[in-house]
Amino acid sequence: MPAIESALRKKRSPRRDSESNPTYPLPTFRPFQLCTLSETIPSGADWLFEMKFDGYRAQIAISGSEVRVYTRNGYDWTEQFKVILLPLKTLTKGSVLLDGEIVAIDKQGRTNFSILKTGIAAGIPLKFYAFDIFEKDGEDLTQMPLIERKAILEELIGERDADDSMQYSHHVVDGGKSVFDAMCKGGHEGMIAKRADARYIGDRTKSWLKIKCTKRQEFVIGGWRPSDNGRGMASLILGTYEKGQFVYRGRVGTGFTEAMKDKIMAQLEKRRLVKPAFASVPRDIARKARWVKPELVAEVAFAEITPDGSLRHASFQGLRADKKATQVVLEVPADDTSAGLDPGVGVEIAQALGVKLSNPDKVMYPGTEITKAHLVAYYAAVADRMLPHLKDRPLSLVRDTDNDLQKTFFQKHALAGMPKTLKSGALTKMKGSESRILWIEDLAGLVGGVQMNTLEFHVWGSDRHEPELPERMVFDIDPDEGLDFGDVKQAAKDIRDILGAVGLQSWPLLSGGKGIHVVVPLVPEADWNEVKEFCQDFAELLAKTDPHRFVANMSKARRKGRMFLDYLRNGQGSTAVCPWSTRARAGGTVAVPVTWGELDGLDRANAFDIFAAAERAQGLDAWEGYFGVEQVLTERIRQVVKR
């Protein structure tokens, strides 16, 4: 272990020109966090509100005087936006990656997209409003709460002259209705509402909401209708992409100058098609239409979307070169600020999968509104992430027929009346004995479990087809009641570092209770006896070398003030909670995979309920690469931790 400990003490340092002048590489582009359209203004001190800028979303990467400007799709537009570069070149001697909007200001003091388009070509003054920060001096800040990131950003930018092209986007905490009314009265596009405690997620989420004073969004041009005199166009024919199909959304025939029409027509002529790219078009529209490849994106203001999905009273605002046509979908306001698990959808999913959902309105967690139908909708939302950890693995169910969380019980075998979507059979263990097992193959199996009032899914570490060879190890950190979650996090990171020193990569799982599981994927070569022996040796080594923090004995008396490192989950027939499984605990909490970087910013192991977990599952994969790691528990590794 001395060699391992020595290796752990070595840290990477930034590249240095000299000891007193550290330099950092230019940050690379990252996916943007995007807003969800909403008609509801959230309230409370956990929300902050900013102006919605009418410009180009941009990411600014800086290292000393080196600056890069990236568009929403990651294109380098540094040359196009050279008029904003001067203050950025002197912003820091280190490195930063900023998120914000590049805008042009009209005579009324409003951000104006039409002027911005002209400004890019003519070189007129533009401004960059920074409203978030990804990293600073090589340190990832995305796992910090937004309110803390903005404090760092405000200190970095400092007080600026009003004419400076670099500006900080100020916010107001709470009072969203007043902010919105002021934005609309001032003729602005609207406002953005953001969760003050949320981390940065490079995807569309409901922790960032956009509330618009007027309805406006992007549409793709699929054709045009000629003017009655046969010269030029009378209107553009618009569409959006929905589930791979190009859908007709109506026309826009106002908002153009003659010069605009000429420029647009020049681009349309280069994209002529004989037949429409739309899935379908009304006959009266198609009769006089000319068709083009759906590549150009237009910003359009409108009064409303009709019940059949078409625009009313549309007005052209300009073309957008920063957005891909295939990314343009019809924006539908979210009903509320929750993750939107619809119990009605849950009932429909169960029916479609052939599971009769009895009593779908039954409340599954006392003191909440979480019903059986909500749980079906939840598992449908996370199935793609959960099933790779669950499919074809022998499992145990934790059920609660009384729905009071007081009398839960484990089920490992098939019972009469069990839904057919849950599979049952037998396998032979290493000892030669036959064991009856349950397993799940798909979402229908999960829904079948919900129908049986299942609140937890626990899985073996091996596939039922190779039951003698585990595909993972789990170190379950179970703290004594008096310990802080910070102690658990530090223990998890220490375990990670020691495993890493012997060549094993690991991932953290919030248990949904009070602990953390450190999970190690394996190529299935070592058998259960070898894996369990290693895990026991590892736990006992930690307990021996750090007895004030760790204990390898599950006795409650010996655990006082310490953490039990549970290695017993690594024997054949033993189970551990499956990632993304709900827990039989108050509030409907979930066992959620997180990154090691995220762990520092979390304050409890039950940080996610089903609504937060469902939203999270739609974003980036915290365990990206987990199933691609090929690591083997070799004899050399096993000998390192031998007592």
TAWO-V963062 format. One record per helix or strand of 3 or more residues. SS is the DSSP state (H for helix, E for strand). FROM is the first residue (numbers start at 0). LEN is the number of residues. If there is no record, write none. Layout:
BEGIN
ss: {SS & SS}
from: {FROM & FROM}
len: {LEN & LEN}
END
This chain:
BEGIN
ss: {H & E & E & E & E & E & H & E & H & E & H & E & H & E & E & E & E & E & H & H & E & E & E & H & H & H & E & E & E & E & H & E & H & E & H & E & E & H & E & H & E & H & H & H & H}
from: {1 & 15 & 33 & 46 & 55 & 65 & 81 & 94 & 112 & 126 & 145 & 165 & 175 & 189 & 203 & 214 & 232 & 244 & 257 & 282 & 288 & 296 & 314 & 324 & 342 & 371 & 394 & 408 & 422 & 433 & 442 & 453 & 463 & 471 & 484 & 506 & 515 & 527 & 562 & 567 & 591 & 595 & 609 & 625 & 634}
len: {8 & 3 & 5 & 5 & 8 & 5 & 8 & 9 & 10 & 10 & 12 & 3 & 10 & 6 & 9 & 12 & 10 & 8 & 12 & 4 & 4 & 6 & 6 & 3 & 10 & 19 & 5 & 3 & 6 & 6 & 9 & 6 & 3 & 8 & 17 & 4 & 6 & 18 & 4 & 3 & 3 & 4 & 8 & 3 & 6}
END
